């Protein structure tokens, strides 16, 4: 009996560790890539409401599947459908938002926050149309919770992230050029529109996976990405990306370990991350760090 309990415990902890590593990887990569495309270190996919858009899409799909009597889509199928819809909406939205027609950080940030609030309000309205069973399926991704993961998606999500990473690896040489801005990238011979669209597709997939696994996390990416930029002044992506991934892993794994094993606290790590991340965001905004 004790041996069985030990086996169960190790399996549970291993699944939790893999989930934390996968979440750390997707958040780190999506944040750095997004900041590269928009050429701004204050903006992240979560701040402009991309995760809220994903939850809205999830809400609409849950309602539609029940209304149309289409129960054949399993969790993997729903994730693929949600990611595809998110790709279409997000690429269209962000290509307009960051096309250069909108000038100024504060205006861009304001529009992003307004869109995030709009997605939030719309999905709250849609949730009123759901039955209790549908709401139970949706509740897990509405709030970030590192104590409870959607472990049924880990294997499938790992495969998708691996494939996306292999394809995205081909763009690694363009990232440093894209970070210089649209005009500089075009002058240096980079197809900005094609590269930016491809990166936005990768970001949408990664955000879909991280949100599906643990829920929306607004400031974690901002926190670790800006710390990575401070540790690597040259801001080369072959240094920044691994550093951001490592810092995110350390933040999540060590934070969860300290809360559970040392402090014996049942609180959510996400609350602590959002608190300190919000402070960093406000301090950067007040200091006027526009890059």
Beta strands, then each sheet from edge to edge (+ up, - down):
end
